[in-house]
Amino acid sequence: MGYRGWFLPQIALFCAFFGGFALFPCIKSSVYIDEGITGTSTRHREGFKQMIADALDGKIDLIVTKSVSRFARNTVDSLSTIRQLKENGTEVYFEKE
C-alpha cells in the first residue's frame, strides 16, 4: 500500500467517529498532506503550513489528527502552533491522546 493508500482508511475512521460517512466528501477534500516529509520541522511541510494558514484565515475551526506525533514531532513547534490556533478560535483534536 502506497503512501496515499493508508490515509483513506484514516479518513473513513474519522468520518465514522464524527458523524458518519455523509461527511466523507467534506473531510476528504479537507485533508492536508506532506507526502514523504518528516515531521521534525514545519519548515518544509507545505501541507501543514497551508492548513495552519487556512485555520488562521478562519477557514478551519477544528483540526483532527491521528496523534500528536503526526501533527508535529518537534515539541516547541507543536505547542506554539496549537497555542496560536487556539488564540484564533481553532481547536486541535488528537485521536490517540
C-alpha positions as CSV (number, residue, x, y, z in Angstrom):
1,M,0.0,0.0,0.0
2,G,1.5,3.3,-1.0
3,Y,1.6,6.5,1.0
4,R,-1.7,7.7,-0.3
5,G,-3.3,4.3,0.3
6,W,-3.1,4.5,4.0
7,F,-4.9,7.8,4.6
8,L,-8.2,6.8,3.0
9,P,-8.9,4.3,5.8
10,Q,-8.0,7.0,8.3
11,I,-10.4,9.4,6.7
12,A,-13.1,6.7,6.8
13,L,-12.4,6.2,10.5
14,F,-12.7,9.9,11.3
15,C,-15.9,10.1,9.2
16,A,-17.5,7.3,11.3
17,F,-16.2,8.9,14.5
18,F,-17.5,12.3,13.7
19,G,-20.9,11.6,12.4
20,G,-21.0,9.1,9.6
21,F,-20.0,8.7,6.0
22,A,-22.1,11.6,4.8
23,L,-19.1,13.8,5.9
24,F,-16.7,11.8,3.7
25,P,-16.6,14.2,0.7
26,C,-16.1,17.2,3.0
27,I,-13.4,15.6,5.1
28,K,-11.6,14.1,2.1
29,S,-11.4,17.5,0.4
30,S,-10.0,19.0,3.6
31,V,-7.0,16.7,4.0
32,Y,-3.6,18.3,4.2
33,I,-0.7,16.0,3.3
34,D,3.0,16.4,3.5
35,E,4.0,13.3,1.4
36,G,7.2,11.8,2.5
37,I,8.2,14.7,4.6
38,T,9.4,14.2,8.2
39,G,7.5,16.0,10.9
40,T,10.7,17.0,12.8
41,S,10.4,20.6,11.5
42,T,7.5,22.5,10.0
43,R,9.8,24.4,7.6
44,H,9.4,22.1,4.6
45,R,5.9,20.9,5.3
46,E,3.9,22.8,2.7
47,G,0.6,20.9,3.5
48,F,1.0,21.7,7.2
49,K,1.7,25.3,6.6
50,Q,-1.3,25.7,4.3
51,M,-3.5,24.0,6.9
52,I,-2.3,26.5,9.6
53,A,-2.8,29.4,7.2
54,D,-6.3,28.3,6.3
55,A,-7.1,27.9,10.0
56,L,-5.7,31.4,10.8
57,D,-7.8,32.8,7.9
58,G,-10.9,31.4,9.6
59,K,-11.5,28.5,7.0
60,I,-11.0,25.8,9.6
61,D,-12.4,25.6,13.1
62,L,-11.3,22.1,14.0
63,I,-8.1,20.2,13.1
64,V,-8.3,16.4,13.6
65,T,-5.0,14.5,13.7
66,K,-4.3,10.8,14.3
67,S,-1.7,11.7,17.0
68,V,0.5,14.4,18.4
69,S,3.4,12.9,16.5
70,R,1.6,13.2,13.2
71,F,0.9,16.9,13.9
72,A,4.5,17.8,14.7
73,R,7.3,15.8,16.2
74,N,9.1,18.9,17.5
75,T,7.5,19.8,20.8
76,V,8.2,23.5,20.5
77,D,6.6,23.7,17.1
78,S,3.7,21.7,18.3
79,L,3.0,23.8,21.4
80,S,3.5,27.2,19.7
81,T,1.3,26.2,16.8
82,I,-1.5,24.8,18.9
83,R,-1.4,27.9,21.1
84,Q,-1.6,30.2,18.1
85,L,-4.5,28.2,16.6
86,K,-6.5,28.2,19.9
87,E,-5.9,32.0,20.2
88,N,-7.5,32.3,16.8
89,G,-10.5,30.0,17.5
90,T,-9.3,26.8,16.0
91,E,-9.4,23.6,18.2
92,V,-7.0,20.8,17.7
93,Y,-8.1,17.2,18.4
94,F,-5.7,14.2,18.6
95,E,-7.5,10.8,18.2
96,K,-4.9,8.8,20.2
97,E,-4.2,11.2,23.0
